[in-house]
């Protein structure tokens, strides 16, 4: 008799847990493909051209970062609800993720939502993440020109990890006549004064991050304006990169869907007044990035084309430029599964930085100042 009761009890418990989680969604993306890339190397000191580097292999997340996520909400009454998201990155080609090498958190936050909007705490997207994705003909993928130029230049207004803030509190308004306002602050959480690793001038604002965003989405039109700042950047002796100066960035972007074709454009700037590099942003350097693009339905799929340019304005060094163009065709097999093929070409002048397509050779070894590089990628993406 007892043996019969045990499975009944387990089934009852399982049903109760499932009922409690009816508002929890499990979601994710699996994206893998083949990549071939090639680029000349060049010694940055002697300026002597080296070998031609090549990469041929399977790449992870070519058009979308692989992830496994959990999100949900609980109604608390009077229009108020608790919300959360736990989202983790996966490297499918190298078997890194759950159970092997740990989890790489993309987002982890909890908050409250209601008629006032949403307030959340944790690791979250800054406004620049969604803004750059909204206004890119190559869909802010790792084959995207804007994505590659911004991440190698150290900009935080990018569809990459720099646009996620730790230790953050955020506010996002509900849409009003197509207008959404967002704000985020990430606390630097420096070591307290008097600890072994701190400096006497540390304060609670050192290393903090601010993001402000304004989005207008109405019919065929999308417009974004973003300001982001890394505040009072201070790093430790003996190699100080940040000397208490801010790194400020602005972004304007938009798109217009004409049905037959959709047009995109963006312009952004960065100003790092610190003496050294900060999170990839070169010291005492200003940069600006502009992009234009078009996408159009071709058959059952969509063809995108984009061109962009990065200009570096250095205080103590020669100015430099990098530019690139790319194209991508996406063919949906269903609402959740798509095939794609993409190509990018990037050219760096002698005074620029080593920009390359991000998925080439897992992010390194193809881009050198004074040289060009190109990448072809094709694969399959499945969302669930």
Helices and strands as residue ranges (DSSP letters): H 2-20, E 24-42, E 49-60, E 67-77, E 80-89, E 104-114, E 117-125, H 127-134, H 145-152, G 161-163, E 164-172, E 179-186, E 209-218, E 221-234, E 243-257, E 262-272, E 285-298, E 301-314, E 320-332, E 337-348, G 360-363, E 372-383
